[in-house]
Amino acid sequence: MQGGDSRERKSGPFPGAEGAETPLSREDGEERKDRADAGANASGTASVVGAAAEGPRGTSRRGISRRGLFGLAGAGVAGLGIGIAADRGVQAVAAAGAPAAGSTVYPFYQEHQAGIVTPAQDRLHFAAFDLAPGATRADLISLLQDWTAAAAALTAGRDIGSYGAVGGPYDAPPEDTGEAFGLPPAGLTITVGFGPTLFETSAGLDRFGLASARPDALVDLPHFPGDQLEAARGGGDLCIQACADDPQVAVHAIRNLSRIAFGRAAIRWSQLGFGRTSSTSTSQATPRNLFGFKDGTANVKAEQPAVVDEHVWVGAGDGPAWLTGGSYLVARRIRMTIETWDRTALREQETVFGRTKGEGAPLSGGTEFTEPDFASTGNTGAPLIAATSHVRLAHPAQNNGVQLLRRGYNFVDGNDDLGRLEAGLFFISYQRRPSQFTTVQLALARHDAMNEYVRHVGSALFAVPPGAARGSYLGAALFA
Ligand code: HEM
Protein backbone atom coordinates (compact mmCIF):
# COMPACT_ATOMS: atom_id res chain seq x y z
CA MET A 1 0.00 0.00 0.00
CA GLN A 2 0.90 3.58 -0.19
CA GLY A 3 0.81 4.05 3.55
CA GLY A 4 3.47 6.28 4.94
CA ASP A 5 3.22 8.53 1.93
CA SER A 6 5.15 11.05 3.87
CA ARG A 7 8.06 8.67 3.67
CA GLU A 8 7.67 8.55 -0.11
CA ARG A 9 7.91 12.27 -0.52
CA LYS A 10 10.74 13.29 -2.73
CA SER A 11 11.78 16.70 -1.73
CA GLY A 12 15.44 16.09 -2.39
CA PRO A 13 17.50 17.99 -4.90
CA PHE A 14 15.97 16.48 -8.05
CA PRO A 15 12.37 15.68 -7.26
CA GLY A 16 11.26 15.53 -10.86
CA ALA A 17 14.12 13.58 -12.31
CA GLU A 18 11.74 11.83 -14.68
CA GLY A 19 12.10 15.00 -16.69
CA ALA A 20 14.91 13.25 -18.49
CA GLU A 21 12.31 12.19 -21.02
CA THR A 22 11.78 15.72 -22.34
CA PRO A 23 15.05 17.51 -22.71
CA LEU A 24 15.55 20.65 -24.68
CA SER A 25 18.19 19.46 -27.08
CA ARG A 26 21.06 21.31 -28.65
CA GLU A 27 19.29 20.97 -31.99
CA ASP A 28 16.53 23.31 -30.86
CA GLY A 29 16.75 26.52 -32.84
CA GLU A 30 18.53 29.44 -31.30
CA GLU A 31 15.44 31.52 -31.90
CA ARG A 32 13.43 29.26 -29.64
CA LYS A 33 16.13 29.17 -27.02
CA ASP A 34 16.21 32.90 -26.89
CA ARG A 35 12.46 33.20 -26.64
CA ALA A 36 12.34 30.65 -23.88
CA ASP A 37 15.10 32.36 -22.03
CA ALA A 38 13.52 35.73 -22.47
CA GLY A 39 10.23 34.43 -21.14
CA ALA A 40 11.81 32.66 -18.24
CA ASN A 41 14.80 34.55 -17.09
CA ALA A 42 16.31 37.28 -19.09
CA SER A 43 19.48 37.45 -17.10
CA GLY A 44 20.44 33.79 -17.12
CA THR A 45 22.02 31.68 -14.49
CA ALA A 46 22.98 34.16 -11.89
CA SER A 47 19.38 35.09 -11.39
CA VAL A 48 18.27 31.47 -11.55
CA VAL A 49 20.12 30.87 -8.36
CA GLY A 50 19.49 34.34 -7.13
CA ALA A 51 15.80 33.96 -7.70
CA ALA A 52 15.82 30.88 -5.55
CA ALA A 53 16.74 32.96 -2.59
CA GLU A 54 13.82 35.31 -3.22
CA GLY A 55 11.23 32.72 -2.36
CA PRO A 56 9.53 29.66 -3.66
CA ARG A 57 7.24 30.87 -6.42
CA GLY A 58 9.20 32.75 -9.02
CA THR A 59 12.08 30.43 -8.82
CA SER A 60 11.24 27.30 -10.55
CA ARG A 61 10.98 26.90 -14.27
CA ARG A 62 13.60 29.46 -14.83
CA GLY A 63 15.91 26.51 -14.55
CA ILE A 64 14.57 24.89 -17.68
CA SER A 65 16.32 27.11 -20.15
CA ARG A 66 19.47 25.74 -21.68
CA ARG A 67 21.24 28.93 -20.81
CA GLY A 68 20.27 28.42 -17.18
CA LEU A 69 21.27 24.79 -17.27
CA PHE A 70 24.71 25.44 -18.66
CA GLY A 71 25.14 28.17 -16.14
CA LEU A 72 24.26 25.86 -13.30
CA ALA A 73 26.72 23.29 -14.55
CA GLY A 74 29.31 26.01 -14.67
CA ALA A 75 28.44 26.92 -11.12
CA GLY A 76 29.50 23.47 -10.01
CA VAL A 77 26.27 21.45 -10.19
CA ALA A 78 28.07 18.42 -11.48
CA GLY A 79 26.33 15.50 -13.09
CA LEU A 80 23.03 17.17 -13.84
CA GLY A 81 23.34 16.36 -17.52
CA ILE A 82 21.22 17.76 -20.28
CA GLY A 83 18.55 15.15 -19.54
CA ILE A 84 16.99 17.05 -16.67
CA ALA A 85 16.80 20.26 -18.56
CA ALA A 86 13.05 20.23 -18.99
CA ASP A 87 12.27 19.90 -15.31
CA ARG A 88 11.19 22.98 -13.52
CA GLY A 89 13.79 25.00 -11.71
CA VAL A 90 12.96 23.41 -8.38
CA GLN A 91 16.19 21.67 -9.13
CA ALA A 92 17.93 24.94 -9.44
CA VAL A 93 16.55 25.99 -6.09
CA ALA A 94 17.65 22.79 -4.43
CA ALA A 95 21.04 23.06 -6.06
CA ALA A 96 21.42 26.41 -4.39
CA GLY A 97 20.97 24.66 -1.06
CA ALA A 98 17.51 25.98 -0.19
CA PRO A 99 14.67 23.46 -0.17
CA ALA A 100 11.87 24.93 -2.23
CA ALA A 101 8.40 25.27 -0.80
CA GLY A 102 6.04 23.42 -3.12
CA SER A 103 8.77 21.09 -4.32
CA THR A 104 7.01 17.97 -3.04
CA VAL A 105 6.62 15.34 -5.74
CA TYR A 106 4.51 12.24 -5.19
CA PRO A 107 5.43 9.26 -7.33
CA PHE A 108 2.92 8.62 -10.10
CA TYR A 109 3.67 5.03 -11.08
CA GLN A 110 2.87 2.90 -8.06
CA GLU A 111 0.59 0.17 -6.77
CA HIS A 112 -2.28 2.46 -5.81
CA GLN A 113 -3.13 5.77 -7.42
CA ALA A 114 -1.80 8.79 -5.56
CA GLY A 115 -4.30 11.29 -4.19
CA ILE A 116 -6.05 8.85 -1.86
CA VAL A 117 -3.88 8.18 1.19
CA THR A 118 -1.49 10.92 0.09
CA PRO A 119 -1.52 13.63 2.79
CA ALA A 120 -4.46 15.77 1.67
CA GLN A 121 -3.16 18.79 -0.22
CA ASP A 122 -4.63 22.26 0.30
CA ARG A 123 -6.34 22.72 -3.09
CA LEU A 124 -8.61 20.75 -5.36
CA HIS A 125 -9.83 20.90 -8.91
CA PHE A 126 -12.20 18.04 -9.62
CA ALA A 127 -13.80 17.34 -12.99
CA ALA A 128 -16.23 14.73 -14.28
CA PHE A 129 -16.12 13.97 -17.99
CA ASP A 130 -18.46 12.38 -20.51
CA LEU A 131 -17.13 10.58 -23.55
CA ALA A 132 -18.02 12.30 -26.81
CA PRO A 133 -20.97 10.95 -28.78
CA GLY A 134 -19.52 8.46 -31.21
CA ALA A 135 -16.33 7.89 -29.22
CA THR A 136 -15.03 4.35 -29.67
CA ARG A 137 -13.31 1.86 -27.40
CA ALA A 138 -10.05 2.76 -29.17
CA ASP A 139 -10.69 6.44 -28.39
CA LEU A 140 -11.23 5.61 -24.74
CA ILE A 141 -8.03 3.57 -24.55
CA SER A 142 -5.98 6.23 -26.31
CA LEU A 143 -7.44 8.88 -23.99
CA LEU A 144 -6.43 6.92 -20.90
CA GLN A 145 -2.97 6.38 -22.36
CA ASP A 146 -2.59 10.08 -23.12
CA TRP A 147 -3.90 11.09 -19.70
CA THR A 148 -1.49 8.68 -18.02
CA ALA A 149 1.54 10.10 -19.82
CA ALA A 150 0.42 13.66 -19.17
CA ALA A 151 -0.37 12.98 -15.51
CA ALA A 152 3.08 11.46 -15.00
CA ALA A 153 4.66 14.60 -16.47
CA LEU A 154 2.45 17.06 -14.60
CA THR A 155 2.90 15.44 -11.21
CA ALA A 156 6.67 15.43 -11.72
CA GLY A 157 6.49 19.17 -12.34
CA ARG A 158 7.01 19.00 -16.08
CA ASP A 159 5.19 20.65 -18.93
CA ILE A 160 2.93 18.69 -21.25
CA GLY A 161 4.56 17.32 -24.40
CA SER A 162 8.09 17.45 -25.73
CA TYR A 163 8.29 21.19 -26.06
CA GLY A 164 6.02 22.38 -23.29
CA ALA A 165 4.71 25.91 -22.97
CA VAL A 166 7.32 27.94 -24.79
CA GLY A 167 9.73 25.56 -26.49
CA GLY A 168 7.73 24.56 -29.56
CA PRO A 169 7.41 25.87 -33.09
CA TYR A 170 6.56 29.56 -33.21
CA ASP A 171 3.65 29.05 -35.58
CA ALA A 172 1.89 26.30 -33.64
CA PRO A 173 -0.17 26.45 -30.44
CA PRO A 174 2.05 25.54 -27.48
CA GLU A 175 1.69 21.98 -26.20
CA ASP A 176 1.28 23.20 -22.64
CA THR A 177 -1.07 26.06 -21.78
CA GLY A 178 1.65 27.72 -19.71
CA GLU A 179 -0.03 29.02 -16.57
CA ALA A 180 2.07 26.72 -14.38
CA PHE A 181 5.28 27.87 -16.05
CA GLY A 182 7.61 28.83 -13.23
CA LEU A 183 5.67 26.95 -10.57
CA PRO A 184 7.02 23.95 -8.66
CA PRO A 185 5.21 20.57 -8.67
CA ALA A 186 3.32 21.63 -5.49
CA GLY A 187 2.56 18.05 -4.48
CA LEU A 188 0.20 17.57 -7.40
CA THR A 189 -1.63 14.25 -7.58
CA ILE A 190 -3.98 13.18 -10.33
CA THR A 191 -6.50 10.45 -9.58
CA VAL A 192 -8.69 9.01 -12.32
CA GLY A 193 -11.99 7.18 -11.83
CA PHE A 194 -14.62 5.39 -13.97
CA GLY A 195 -18.33 6.12 -13.55
CA PRO A 196 -21.16 3.60 -13.98
CA THR A 197 -22.14 5.06 -17.36
CA LEU A 198 -18.73 4.22 -18.81
CA PHE A 199 -19.80 0.60 -18.63
CA GLU A 200 -23.44 1.00 -19.60
CA THR A 201 -25.49 4.12 -20.24
CA SER A 202 -28.72 4.69 -18.37
CA ALA A 203 -30.45 3.55 -21.59
CA GLY A 204 -28.58 0.24 -21.34
CA LEU A 205 -26.11 0.95 -24.14
CA ASP A 206 -22.74 -0.83 -23.93
CA ARG A 207 -20.72 1.70 -25.95
CA PHE A 208 -17.26 0.32 -25.24
CA GLY A 209 -17.82 -3.40 -24.74
CA LEU A 210 -17.34 -3.00 -21.00
CA ALA A 211 -20.76 -3.93 -19.60
CA SER A 212 -19.64 -7.35 -18.40
CA ALA A 213 -16.66 -5.80 -16.59
CA ARG A 214 -18.78 -3.44 -14.49
CA PRO A 215 -18.50 -4.21 -10.78
CA ASP A 216 -21.94 -4.99 -9.34
CA ALA A 217 -21.47 -2.20 -6.79
CA LEU A 218 -20.79 0.46 -9.43
CA VAL A 219 -24.32 1.80 -9.81
CA ASP A 220 -25.79 5.23 -9.05
CA LEU A 221 -26.00 5.93 -5.34
CA PRO A 222 -29.53 5.64 -3.96
CA HIS A 223 -31.65 8.71 -3.37
CA PHE A 224 -31.18 9.67 0.29
CA PRO A 225 -33.81 11.49 2.35
CA GLY A 226 -33.43 15.23 1.84
CA ASP A 227 -31.39 14.94 -1.35
CA GLN A 228 -31.94 17.87 -3.71
CA LEU A 229 -29.68 16.69 -6.48
CA GLU A 230 -29.12 18.76 -9.60
CA ALA A 231 -28.47 16.67 -12.71
CA ALA A 232 -25.85 19.12 -13.92
CA ARG A 233 -23.78 18.49 -10.80
CA GLY A 234 -23.63 14.71 -10.83
CA GLY A 235 -22.63 11.57 -12.68
CA GLY A 236 -20.00 11.32 -15.36
CA ASP A 237 -18.26 8.61 -17.42
CA LEU A 238 -14.84 9.51 -16.02
CA CYS A 239 -13.45 11.74 -13.32
CA ILE A 240 -10.18 13.38 -12.48
CA GLN A 241 -9.32 14.58 -9.02
CA ALA A 242 -6.36 17.00 -9.14
CA CYS A 243 -5.02 18.00 -5.73
CA ALA A 244 -2.06 20.29 -5.13
CA ASP A 245 -0.76 22.79 -2.65
CA ASP A 246 -1.04 25.53 -5.28
CA PRO A 247 -4.46 26.21 -6.88
CA GLN A 248 -2.93 27.23 -10.19
CA VAL A 249 -1.10 23.90 -10.44
CA ALA A 250 -4.34 21.98 -9.84
CA VAL A 251 -6.28 24.06 -12.37
CA HIS A 252 -3.47 23.78 -14.89
CA ALA A 253 -3.68 19.99 -14.61
CA ILE A 254 -7.43 19.80 -15.25
CA ARG A 255 -7.23 22.35 -18.03
CA ASN A 256 -4.50 20.50 -19.88
CA LEU A 257 -6.05 17.08 -19.35
CA SER A 258 -9.38 18.31 -20.71
CA ARG A 259 -7.57 19.91 -23.63
CA ILE A 260 -5.94 16.56 -24.37
CA ALA A 261 -9.39 14.97 -24.26
CA PHE A 262 -10.75 17.33 -26.90
CA GLY A 263 -12.90 15.43 -29.41
CA ARG A 264 -12.92 12.32 -27.22
CA ALA A 265 -14.38 13.58 -23.93
CA ALA A 266 -15.59 16.85 -22.44
CA ILE A 267 -16.11 18.14 -18.92
CA ARG A 268 -19.62 17.46 -17.64
CA TRP A 269 -19.24 19.27 -14.31
CA SER A 270 -16.36 20.44 -12.17
CA GLN A 271 -15.60 21.80 -8.74
CA LEU A 272 -12.85 23.90 -7.23
CA GLY A 273 -11.95 23.45 -3.58
CA PHE A 274 -9.87 26.05 -1.80
CA GLY A 275 -9.13 24.40 1.53
CA ARG A 276 -8.93 20.81 2.64
CA THR A 277 -11.46 19.53 5.18
CA SER A 278 -9.62 16.41 6.16
CA SER A 279 -6.35 15.01 7.36
CA THR A 280 -5.28 11.76 5.76
CA SER A 281 -1.98 11.53 7.61
CA THR A 282 -1.09 11.79 11.28
CA SER A 283 1.62 14.24 10.17
CA GLN A 284 -1.05 16.84 9.35
CA ALA A 285 -2.85 19.35 11.53
CA THR A 286 -6.64 19.08 11.39
CA PRO A 287 -8.12 21.82 9.19
CA ARG A 288 -11.52 23.47 9.61
CA ASN A 289 -14.65 23.37 7.48
CA LEU A 290 -16.82 26.44 6.77
CA PHE A 291 -18.89 25.82 9.92
CA GLY A 292 -15.64 26.59 11.73
CA PHE A 293 -15.19 23.08 13.15
CA LYS A 294 -12.11 20.91 12.92
CA ASP A 295 -12.79 18.30 10.25
CA GLY A 296 -10.78 15.14 9.72
CA THR A 297 -10.00 14.25 13.33
CA ALA A 298 -11.45 10.74 13.26
CA ASN A 299 -10.47 9.89 9.72
CA VAL A 300 -8.69 6.90 8.19
CA LYS A 301 -5.02 7.84 8.10
CA ALA A 302 -2.21 6.63 5.86
CA GLU A 303 -0.24 5.47 8.87
CA GLN A 304 -2.87 2.79 9.61
CA PRO A 305 -2.07 0.29 6.83
CA ALA A 306 -4.30 -2.45 8.21
CA VAL A 307 -7.26 -0.06 8.44
CA VAL A 308 -6.56 1.25 4.93
CA ASP A 309 -6.40 -2.31 3.59
CA GLU A 310 -9.64 -3.22 5.27
CA HIS A 311 -11.65 -0.07 4.50
CA VAL A 312 -10.12 1.68 1.46
CA TRP A 313 -8.53 -0.69 -1.08
CA VAL A 314 -10.63 -3.07 -3.12
CA GLY A 315 -9.33 -6.55 -2.27
CA ALA A 316 -8.78 -9.57 -4.48
CA GLY A 317 -12.08 -11.37 -4.84
CA ASP A 318 -14.18 -8.31 -3.98
CA GLY A 319 -15.21 -7.96 -7.62
CA PRO A 320 -13.63 -7.90 -11.08
CA ALA A 321 -9.85 -8.35 -10.93
CA TRP A 322 -9.15 -5.10 -12.82
CA LEU A 323 -10.25 -3.10 -9.78
CA THR A 324 -8.15 -4.96 -7.20
CA GLY A 325 -5.92 -2.42 -5.47
CA GLY A 326 -8.27 0.38 -6.47
CA SER A 327 -11.03 2.05 -4.49
CA TYR A 328 -14.46 3.64 -4.85
CA LEU A 329 -14.73 7.43 -4.83
CA VAL A 330 -17.92 9.13 -3.66
CA ALA A 331 -18.31 12.84 -4.42
CA ARG A 332 -21.13 14.90 -2.88
CA ARG A 333 -21.52 18.61 -3.36
CA ILE A 334 -23.01 19.73 -0.06
CA ARG A 335 -24.32 23.29 0.18
CA MET A 336 -24.05 24.87 3.60
CA THR A 337 -26.52 27.58 4.56
CA ILE A 338 -23.86 29.41 6.45
CA GLU A 339 -25.95 32.54 6.99
CA THR A 340 -28.37 30.51 9.14
CA TRP A 341 -25.52 28.72 10.85
CA ASP A 342 -23.86 32.01 11.71
CA ARG A 343 -26.97 33.09 13.64
CA THR A 344 -26.89 29.94 15.74
CA ALA A 345 -25.62 29.88 19.32
CA LEU A 346 -22.31 28.21 20.05
CA ARG A 347 -24.11 25.72 22.30
CA GLU A 348 -26.31 24.62 19.38
CA GLN A 349 -23.34 24.46 17.02
CA GLU A 350 -21.41 22.17 19.36
CA THR A 351 -24.49 20.04 20.03
CA VAL A 352 -24.94 19.53 16.28
CA PHE A 353 -21.49 18.01 15.92
CA GLY A 354 -20.98 16.53 19.40
CA ARG A 355 -17.57 18.20 19.61
CA THR A 356 -16.23 21.49 20.92
CA LYS A 357 -15.63 24.19 18.35
CA GLY A 358 -12.26 25.33 19.64
CA GLU A 359 -10.39 22.12 20.42
CA GLY A 360 -12.52 19.67 18.48
CA ALA A 361 -12.79 17.47 21.57
CA PRO A 362 -15.79 15.17 22.06
CA LEU A 363 -18.46 16.73 24.32
CA SER A 364 -17.96 13.71 26.60
CA GLY A 365 -14.59 15.23 27.56
CA GLY A 366 -10.90 15.04 26.80
CA THR A 367 -8.94 16.55 23.93
CA GLU A 368 -9.21 16.35 20.15
CA PHE A 369 -8.15 12.74 19.75
CA THR A 370 -9.93 11.34 22.83
CA GLU A 371 -12.43 8.65 21.82
CA PRO A 372 -16.00 9.92 22.28
CA ASP A 373 -17.85 8.29 25.17
CA PHE A 374 -21.39 8.01 23.88
CA ALA A 375 -22.65 6.53 27.14
CA SER A 376 -21.74 9.47 29.36
CA THR A 377 -24.60 11.69 30.48
CA GLY A 378 -24.91 15.15 32.02
CA ASN A 379 -26.77 16.42 35.11
CA THR A 380 -30.13 16.01 33.44
CA GLY A 381 -29.43 12.45 32.44
CA ALA A 382 -29.27 13.38 28.74
CA PRO A 383 -26.30 12.06 26.75
CA LEU A 384 -23.43 14.56 26.52
CA ILE A 385 -23.10 13.65 22.87
CA ALA A 386 -26.64 14.03 21.54
CA ALA A 387 -28.37 11.17 19.77
CA THR A 388 -28.75 13.35 16.67
CA SER A 389 -25.16 14.66 16.69
CA HIS A 390 -23.07 14.20 13.56
CA VAL A 391 -20.21 12.34 15.21
CA ARG A 392 -22.44 9.88 17.02
CA LEU A 393 -24.37 9.05 13.86
CA ALA A 394 -21.25 8.81 11.69
CA HIS A 395 -19.12 6.87 14.19
CA PRO A 396 -18.17 3.30 13.26
CA ALA A 397 -19.78 2.08 16.49
CA GLN A 398 -23.20 3.09 15.08
CA ASN A 399 -22.49 1.76 11.59
CA ASN A 400 -21.35 -1.86 11.92
CA GLY A 401 -17.72 -0.78 12.17
CA VAL A 402 -17.75 0.96 8.78
CA GLN A 403 -15.02 3.56 8.18
CA LEU A 404 -14.43 6.02 5.32
CA LEU A 405 -11.35 7.87 4.16
CA ARG A 406 -12.69 11.43 3.88
CA ARG A 407 -10.85 13.81 1.55
CA GLY A 408 -13.21 16.76 1.05
CA TYR A 409 -12.70 20.47 0.36
CA ASN A 410 -14.32 23.80 1.25
CA PHE A 411 -15.79 25.74 -1.64
CA VAL A 412 -17.33 29.16 -2.21
CA ASP A 413 -18.67 29.63 -5.73
CA GLY A 414 -19.78 33.26 -5.72
CA ASN A 415 -23.09 34.40 -4.21
CA ASP A 416 -26.78 34.73 -4.96
CA ASP A 417 -28.62 37.99 -5.58
CA LEU A 418 -29.45 38.32 -1.88
CA GLY A 419 -25.74 38.37 -1.07
CA ARG A 420 -25.67 34.84 0.34
CA LEU A 421 -22.51 32.90 -0.35
CA GLU A 422 -22.78 29.80 -2.52
CA ALA A 423 -20.67 27.96 0.03
CA GLY A 424 -20.27 24.40 1.12
CA LEU A 425 -18.23 21.29 1.44
CA PHE A 426 -17.30 19.20 -1.55
CA PHE A 427 -17.33 15.85 0.20
CA ILE A 428 -15.07 13.15 -1.21
CA SER A 429 -14.63 9.78 0.40
CA TYR A 430 -12.72 6.69 -0.63
CA GLN A 431 -13.88 3.27 0.43
CA ARG A 432 -13.52 -0.38 -0.46
CA ARG A 433 -17.25 -0.71 -1.08
CA PRO A 434 -19.82 1.99 -1.92
CA SER A 435 -22.07 0.45 0.74
CA GLN A 436 -19.76 1.88 3.41
CA PHE A 437 -20.75 5.38 2.33
CA THR A 438 -24.39 4.43 1.88
CA THR A 439 -24.60 3.03 5.42
CA VAL A 440 -23.23 6.19 7.02
CA GLN A 441 -25.07 8.61 4.75
CA LEU A 442 -28.39 6.88 5.34
CA ALA A 443 -27.97 7.34 9.10
CA LEU A 444 -26.97 10.98 8.63
CA ALA A 445 -29.72 11.77 6.12
CA ARG A 446 -32.37 10.42 8.47
CA HIS A 447 -31.28 11.86 11.81
CA ASP A 448 -28.35 14.29 11.63
CA ALA A 449 -29.08 17.62 13.37
CA MET A 450 -26.72 19.17 10.81
CA ASN A 451 -29.32 18.59 8.07
CA GLU A 452 -30.98 21.86 9.04
CA TYR A 453 -27.90 23.63 7.70
CA VAL A 454 -26.87 21.53 4.70
CA ARG A 455 -28.29 20.39 1.37
CA HIS A 456 -26.81 17.68 -0.86
CA VAL A 457 -27.00 19.02 -4.42
CA GLY A 458 -24.45 16.93 -6.34
CA SER A 459 -23.61 13.24 -6.27
CA ALA A 460 -21.34 10.86 -8.14
CA LEU A 461 -19.69 7.49 -7.71
CA PHE A 462 -16.56 6.32 -9.51
CA ALA A 463 -14.47 3.16 -9.45
CA VAL A 464 -10.84 4.18 -9.14
CA PRO A 465 -8.51 1.63 -10.72
CA PRO A 466 -5.17 0.78 -9.10
CA GLY A 467 -2.06 2.73 -10.02
CA ALA A 468 -0.45 2.37 -13.45
CA ALA A 469 2.74 0.41 -13.94
CA ARG A 470 5.50 2.27 -15.74
CA GLY A 471 5.05 1.69 -19.47
CA SER A 472 1.36 0.94 -19.00
CA TYR A 473 -1.66 3.18 -18.39
CA LEU A 474 -4.43 3.78 -15.87
CA GLY A 475 -7.16 1.18 -16.19
CA ALA A 476 -5.20 -1.03 -18.61
CA ALA A 477 -6.42 -4.22 -16.92
CA LEU A 478 -10.00 -3.26 -17.80
CA PHE A 479 -9.21 -3.65 -21.49
CA ALA A 480 -6.98 -6.73 -21.25
C1 HEM B 1 -21.27 19.64 5.06
C2 HEM B 1 -21.14 18.38 5.37
C3 HEM B 1 -20.31 17.85 6.51
C4 HEM B 1 -19.69 18.51 7.51
C5 HEM B 1 -19.61 20.01 7.74
C6 HEM B 1 -19.05 17.53 8.34
C7 HEM B 1 -18.30 17.81 9.46
C8 HEM B 1 -17.75 16.88 10.31
C9 HEM B 1 -17.06 17.17 11.53
C10 HEM B 1 -16.82 18.57 12.09
C11 HEM B 1 -16.68 16.01 12.09
C12 HEM B 1 -15.96 15.83 13.42
C13 HEM B 1 -14.46 15.84 13.27
C14 HEM B 1 -13.89 14.62 12.63
O1 HEM B 1 -13.84 13.54 13.23
O2 HEM B 1 -13.50 14.74 11.47
C15 HEM B 1 -17.10 14.96 11.20
C16 HEM B 1 -16.89 13.63 11.39
C17 HEM B 1 -17.29 12.65 10.53
N1 HEM B 1 -18.05 12.80 9.40
FE1 HEM B 1 -18.72 14.54 8.66
N2 HEM B 1 -19.31 16.29 7.83
C18 HEM B 1 -20.09 16.44 6.71
C19 HEM B 1 -20.59 15.45 5.92
C20 HEM B 1 -20.35 14.11 6.10
C21 HEM B 1 -20.82 13.07 5.24
C22 HEM B 1 -21.70 13.25 4.00
C23 HEM B 1 -20.35 11.90 5.74
C24 HEM B 1 -20.54 10.49 5.22
C25 HEM B 1 -21.64 10.02 4.70
C26 HEM B 1 -19.57 12.21 6.91
C27 HEM B 1 -18.92 11.30 7.68
C28 HEM B 1 -18.20 11.58 8.82
C29 HEM B 1 -17.51 10.58 9.61
C30 HEM B 1 -17.42 9.08 9.29
C31 HEM B 1 -16.94 11.25 10.69
C32 HEM B 1 -16.13 10.64 11.82
C33 HEM B 1 -17.03 10.18 12.90
C34 HEM B 1 -16.26 9.54 14.03
O3 HEM B 1 -15.75 8.43 13.83
O4 HEM B 1 -16.16 10.15 15.09
N3 HEM B 1 -19.59 13.55 7.10
N4 HEM B 1 -17.76 15.52 10.13
Residues whose N, C-alpha, C, O or C-beta is under 5 A from the ligand:
A	BS01	HEM	N289 F293 K294 D295 G296 T297 A298 I334 F353 V391 A394 H395 P396 L425 F427 F437 V440 Q441 V454
